[in-house]
Structure formats: structure tokens, C-alpha cells
Amino acid sequence: MKSKQRIVGITSKGQATIPAEMRRRYRLEKRALIVDTDKGLLILPSPKPDDEMGSLKGLFNKKAGELLREARKKDKIREKALEEL
């Protein structure tokens, strides 16, 4: 695959505009992951909460979204019990 190069402007606040065709191609939305490498900056799509990644992914049989929903449900039960005291 031939790489595409584009020169983009950078504002005084450090913001650069990624061309729309590149954002669509790499599914870059509101956030992106920037990696500082020896050859320069690497821009990657930001991982979604339901994506399995990282060193802890093998410890759980559930995705992050499921764990979060369960934890919130338990918190609501605890809050209700405290209100009844």
C-alpha cells in the first residue's frame, strides 16, 4: 500500500486538521490516540470502552462495558440500602 502524505496547518494552540478522507479511512471520530515514536507521531483511532485491550483483558470473561454496568447496578443497590437506614 502506498502511503499518502499531506501537509496540514497547525494553529497557535497546537491543533492540526486531519483531512476528511483520512479521518473516514481510519475511522477517526471525536478522539484519537497519539503515539510518540522514534520516527514521529502516530495517530490511531481511539479505543472504544467495549474493545478488549491491555494487560488485564485475560483476567475477565466480560467486556469493560458489561463490568461497568454491573458495578453501577451494585452501587445503586448499596445507595438504596443506605437511604433506608
MARLUMSE-649431 format. One record per residue: x, y, z of N, C-alpha, C, O in turn; residue in one letter. Coordinates in nm, 2 decimals, padded with zeros to 4 digits. Layout:
BEGIN
       nx       ny       nz      cax      cay      caz       cx       cy       cz       ox       oy       oz   rest
        X        Y        Z        X        Y        Z        X        Y        Z        X        Y        Z      A
...
//
This chain:
BEGIN
       nx       ny       nz      cax      cay      caz       cx       cy       cz       ox       oy       oz   rest
    00.08   -00.12    00.00    00.00    00.00    00.00    00.09    00.12    00.00    00.18    00.14    00.08      M
    00.06    00.21   -00.09    00.14    00.34   -00.10    00.08    00.44    00.01   -00.04    00.46    00.02      K
    00.18    00.49    00.08    00.13    00.59    00.19    00.10    00.72    00.12    00.17    00.77    00.03      S
    00.00    00.79    00.18   -00.03    00.92    00.14    00.02    01.03    00.23    00.03    01.00    00.35      K
    00.07    01.13    00.18    00.12    01.24    00.26    00.05    01.37    00.24    00.02    01.40    00.12      Q
    00.02    01.44    00.34   -00.05    01.57    00.33    00.02    01.67    00.43    00.05    01.63    00.54      R
    00.04    01.79    00.38    00.09    01.89    00.47   -00.04    01.96    00.53   -00.12    02.01    00.45      I
   -00.05    01.97    00.66   -00.16    02.04    00.72   -00.11    02.16    00.81    00.01    02.16    00.86      V
   -00.19    02.25    00.83   -00.16    02.37    00.91   -00.17    02.33    01.06   -00.25    02.24    01.10      G
   -00.10    02.40    01.15   -00.11    02.38    01.29   -00.14    02.52    01.35   -00.07    02.61    01.32      I
   -00.24    02.53    01.43   -00.28    02.66    01.49   -00.19    02.69    01.60   -00.10    02.61    01.64      T
   -00.20    02.81    01.65   -00.12    02.86    01.77   -00.14    02.78    01.89   -00.06    02.78    01.98      S
   -00.26    02.71    01.90   -00.29    02.63    02.01   -00.25    02.48    01.99   -00.27    02.40    02.08      K
   -00.18    02.45    01.88   -00.13    02.32    01.86   -00.23    02.23    01.79   -00.20    02.11    01.78      G
   -00.34    02.28    01.74   -00.44    02.19    01.67   -00.41    02.18    01.52   -00.38    02.28    01.46      Q
   -00.41    02.06    01.48   -00.39    02.03    01.33   -00.52    01.97    01.28   -00.59    01.89    01.35      A
   -00.56    02.00    01.16   -00.67    01.94    01.09   -00.63    01.82    01.01   -00.55    01.83    00.92      T
   -00.69    01.71    01.04   -00.67    01.59    00.96   -00.77    01.59    00.85   -00.89    01.60    00.87      I
   -00.72    01.57    00.72   -00.81    01.57    00.61   -00.93    01.47    00.62   -00.91    01.36    00.67      P
   -01.05    01.51    00.58   -01.17    01.43    00.59   -01.15    01.29    00.54   -01.19    01.19    00.60      A
   -01.09    01.28    00.42   -01.07    01.14    00.36   -00.99    01.05    00.45   -01.01    00.93    00.45      E
   -00.89    01.11    00.52   -00.81    01.02    00.61   -00.88    00.99    00.73   -00.87    00.88    00.79      M
   -00.96    01.09    00.79   -01.04    01.06    00.90   -01.14    00.95    00.88   -01.16    00.86    00.96      R
   -01.21    00.95    00.76   -01.30    00.84    00.72   -01.23    00.71    00.70   -01.28    00.61    00.76      R
   -01.12    00.71    00.64   -01.05    00.59    00.61   -01.01    00.51    00.74   -01.02    00.39    00.75      R
   -00.96    00.59    00.83   -00.91    00.53    00.96   -01.01    00.54    01.07   -00.98    00.51    01.19      Y
   -01.13    00.58    01.04   -01.24    00.59    01.14   -01.20    00.67    01.26   -01.23    00.63    01.38      R
   -01.14    00.79    01.24   -01.11    00.88    01.34   -01.24    00.96    01.37   -01.29    01.03    01.28      L
   -01.28    00.96    01.49   -01.40    01.04    01.53   -01.37    01.16    01.62   -01.28    01.24    01.58      E
   -01.43    01.16    01.73   -01.40    01.28    01.82   -01.27    01.28    01.89   -01.22    01.38    01.93      K
   -01.22    01.16    01.91   -01.09    01.14    01.98   -01.00    01.05    01.90   -01.04    00.96    01.83      R
   -00.87    01.07    01.92   -00.77    00.98    01.86   -00.66    00.96    01.96   -00.63    01.04    02.05      A
   -00.59    00.85    01.94   -00.47    00.81    02.02   -00.35    00.86    01.95   -00.33    00.82    01.84      L
   -00.26    00.94    02.02   -00.14    00.99    01.96   -00.02    00.92    02.02   -00.01    00.92    02.15      I
    00.06    00.85    01.94    00.18    00.78    02.00    00.30    00.85    01.95    00.32    00.87    01.83      V
    00.39    00.88    02.04    00.52    00.94    02.01    00.62    00.83    01.98    00.66    00.76    02.07      D
    00.66    00.82    01.85    00.76    00.71    01.82    00.89    00.78    01.78    00.90    00.90    01.77      T
    00.99    00.69    01.75    01.12    00.74    01.71    01.11    00.81    01.58    01.20    00.90    01.55      D
    01.02    00.77    01.49    01.01    00.83    01.36    00.91    00.95    01.35    00.90    01.01    01.25      K
    00.83    00.97    01.46    00.74    01.08    01.46    00.61    01.04    01.53    00.61    00.95    01.61      G
    00.51    01.12    01.51    00.38    01.09    01.57    00.30    01.00    01.49    00.29    01.00    01.37      L
    00.23    00.90    01.56    00.14    00.81    01.50    00.00    00.83    01.55   -00.02    00.84    01.67      L
   -00.09    00.85    01.46   -00.23    00.88    01.50   -00.31    00.76    01.48   -00.32    00.70    01.37      I
   -00.38    00.71    01.58   -00.46    00.59    01.58   -00.60    00.62    01.62   -00.62    00.71    01.70      L
   -00.70    00.54    01.58   -00.84    00.56    01.63   -00.84    00.53    01.78   -00.77    00.44    01.83      P
   -00.91    00.61    01.86   -00.92    00.59    02.00   -01.00    00.46    02.03   -01.10    00.44    01.97      S
   -00.95    00.38    02.12   -01.02    00.26    02.16   -01.15    00.29    02.22   -01.17    00.38    02.29      P
   -01.25    00.20    02.19   -01.38    00.22    02.25   -01.39    00.14    02.38   -01.31    00.05    02.39      K
   -01.47    00.18    02.47   -01.48    00.11    02.60   -01.51   -00.04    02.59   -01.46   -00.12    02.67      P
   -01.58   -00.08    02.48   -01.61   -00.22    02.46   -01.50   -00.30    02.40   -01.50   -00.42    02.39      D
   -01.39   -00.23    02.35   -01.28   -00.30    02.29   -01.20   -00.37    02.39   -01.18   -00.32    02.50      D
   -01.16   -00.49    02.36   -01.08   -00.57    02.46   -00.93   -00.53    02.43   -00.88   -00.55    02.32      E
   -00.86   -00.48    02.53   -00.72   -00.45    02.51   -00.65   -00.44    02.64   -00.72   -00.43    02.75      M
   -00.52   -00.43    02.64   -00.45   -00.41    02.76   -00.41   -00.54    02.83   -00.45   -00.65    02.79      G
   -00.33   -00.52    02.94   -00.28   -00.64    03.01   -00.38   -00.71    03.10   -00.35   -00.82    03.14      S
   -00.49   -00.65    03.12   -00.59   -00.71    03.21   -00.70   -00.78    03.14   -00.79   -00.85    03.20      L
   -00.70   -00.78    03.00   -00.81   -00.84    02.93   -00.83   -00.99    02.95   -00.94   -01.04    02.94      K
   -00.72   -01.06    02.98   -00.73   -01.20    03.00   -00.78   -01.24    03.14   -00.82   -01.35    03.16      G
   -00.80   -01.14    03.23   -00.84   -01.17    03.37   -00.99   -01.17    03.38   -01.05   -01.23    03.48      L
   -01.06   -01.12    03.28   -01.21   -01.11    03.29   -01.27   -01.18    03.17   -01.22   -01.18    03.06      F
   -01.39   -01.24    03.20   -01.46   -01.30    03.09   -01.56   -01.21    03.03   -01.64   -01.25    02.94      N
   -01.57   -01.09    03.07   -01.66   -00.99    03.02   -01.59   -00.87    02.97   -01.48   -00.84    03.00      K
   -01.66   -00.79    02.89   -01.60   -00.67    02.83   -01.62   -00.56    02.93   -01.70   -00.57    03.03      K
   -01.54   -00.45    02.91   -01.54   -00.34    03.00   -01.68   -00.28    03.02   -01.72   -00.24    03.14      A
   -01.76   -00.27    02.92   -01.90   -00.21    02.93   -01.98   -00.29    03.02   -02.06   -00.24    03.10      G
   -01.97   -00.42    03.01   -02.05   -00.51    03.10   -02.01   -00.50    03.24   -02.10   -00.49    03.33      E
   -01.88   -00.50    03.27   -01.83   -00.48    03.40   -01.88   -00.35    03.46   -01.92   -00.34    03.58      L
   -01.88   -00.24    03.39   -01.92   -00.11    03.43   -02.07   -00.11    03.47   -02.11   -00.06    03.57      L
   -02.15   -00.17    03.38   -02.29   -00.18    03.41   -02.32   -00.25    03.54   -02.41   -00.21    03.62      R
   -02.25   -00.36    03.56   -02.27   -00.44    03.68   -02.23   -00.37    03.80   -02.30   -00.37    03.91      E
   -02.12   -00.29    03.79   -02.07   -00.22    03.91   -02.17   -00.10    03.94   -02.19   -00.08    04.06      A
   -02.22   -00.04    03.84   -02.32    00.07    03.87   -02.44    00.01    03.93   -02.50    00.08    04.02      R
   -02.49   -00.11    03.89   -02.61   -00.17    03.95   -02.58   -00.20    04.09   -02.67   -00.17    04.18      K
   -02.47   -00.25    04.13   -02.43   -00.28    04.27   -02.43   -00.15    04.35   -02.48   -00.15    04.46      K
   -02.37   -00.04    04.29   -02.37    00.08    04.36   -02.51    00.14    04.39   -02.53    00.19    04.50      D
   -02.60    00.12    04.30   -02.74    00.17    04.32   -02.80    00.09    04.43   -02.88    00.15    04.51      K
   -02.78   -00.04    04.44   -02.83   -00.12    04.55   -02.78   -00.08    04.68   -02.85   -00.07    04.78      I
   -02.65   -00.05    04.69   -02.59    00.00    04.81   -02.64    00.13    04.86   -02.67    00.15    04.97      R
   -02.66    00.22    04.76   -02.71    00.36    04.79   -02.85    00.34    04.84   -02.89    00.41    04.94      E
   -02.93    00.26    04.79   -03.07    00.24    04.83   -03.07    00.19    04.97   -03.15    00.23    05.06      K
   -02.99    00.09    05.00   -02.98    00.03    05.14   -02.94    00.14    05.24   -02.99    00.14    05.35      A
   -02.84    00.23    05.20   -02.80    00.33    05.29   -02.91    00.44    05.32   -02.92    00.49    05.43      L
   -02.99    00.46    05.22   -03.10    00.56    05.23   -03.21    00.50    05.33   -03.27    00.58    05.40      E
   -03.22    00.37    05.33   -03.32    00.31    05.42   -03.28    00.31    05.57   -03.36    00.28    05.65      E
   -03.15    00.34    05.60   -03.10    00.33    05.74   -03.15    00.45    05.82   -03.12    00.46    05.93      L
//
